[in-house]
């Protein structure tokens, strides 16, 4: 895209909706020019459960981003998550066309189409087809086969699917809020674009994005995405545990989690008393921080153990040379990275989105990793987001939904 083009990433989360506006500067670096966020009241575990409330939250978030950026937003790149997401690897094979047997871009598109020519239930739809590598005749490990000579072209791809109804509801909410959907992007894939470096993808890395209602996992090796999974558990469960354990409101429990949450009791150096507001005009109580840690640690432990279980199902788990990168709001709980290292036996660090200018201090937080990643996606794909893209074979859900969802839903 041109350096003056404005891109808006819309992170539709369970606890908040964030709209991030960015553009490229004259050096090709990302500048963030607008940020808007608003509490999310219409989603549960990444899935829309109340259209009206979700529309209202989207409208407020984007309007804030418009005010701070000074730009009118018409199109957004929206994230999608939820435990309805499914993914798998697939292979396609074709005979190279043309008399000279030189592979063209058309051949690449044909082999990607062959890889995704699979039987799908009527209630599911492909949202991404991500090439991993190509094989020309007997030569494998090829990243871009265009221009090579060969007779047989094979593609290995990673296919990500979503429930049609869930995707349709997100699109409907954005439409009703008054904005056009440029594309829908899997949230952990978007987060990876903003926090991971190329050498990490090559060496082998897993990104774990701990959001409010879901924990999203994406694993990379040899520069390509190899495994994805969305778990229906996240930081909201930690908040709920604190609210019940401390007998306080969820809002107060959320604030306590952010300020005093500790994921490993063994990291507690000394102790301190925390004032916990009561409910229904009851007086506040003094609670030891060790009590808070005793509530937070088991739930965070469960999240990391579930994530580890899913990661071990991938055949690249033993190849994660760069370890694990944590992002998302709950990655900021003190001791989260240390607990993850203890459970997974891998090096763990916190991932911050890469931005160069503008509202850097505002968005340089794991909380905004998905929103910034959606901008990177939009800048990378530009106006090619409604067809199979020449460089990576990603297919837009928008075009496919226009073709089948209206019929499916009558």
Secondary structure, 3 states (H helix, E strand, C coil): CCCCCCEEEEEECCCEEEEEEEEECCCCCEEEEEEEEEECCCEECCEECCHHHHHHHHHHHHHHHHHHHCCCCCEEEEEECCCCCEEEEEEEEEECCCCCCECCHHHHHHHHHHHCCCCCCCCEEEEEEEEEEEEECCEEEECCCCCCECCEEEEEEEEEEEEHHHHHHHHHHHHHHCCEEEEEEEHHHHHHHHHCCHHHHHHCEEEEEECCCCEEEEEEECCEEEEEEEECCCHHHHHHHHHHHHCCCHHHHHHHHHHHCECCHHHCCCCCEEEECCCCCCCCEEEEHHHHHHHHHHHHHHHHHHHHHHHHCCCCHHHCCCCEEEECHHHHCECHHHHHHHHHCCCEEECCCCCCEECHHHHCCHHHHHHHHHHHHHHHHHHHCCCCCCCCCCCCHHHHHHHHHHHHCC
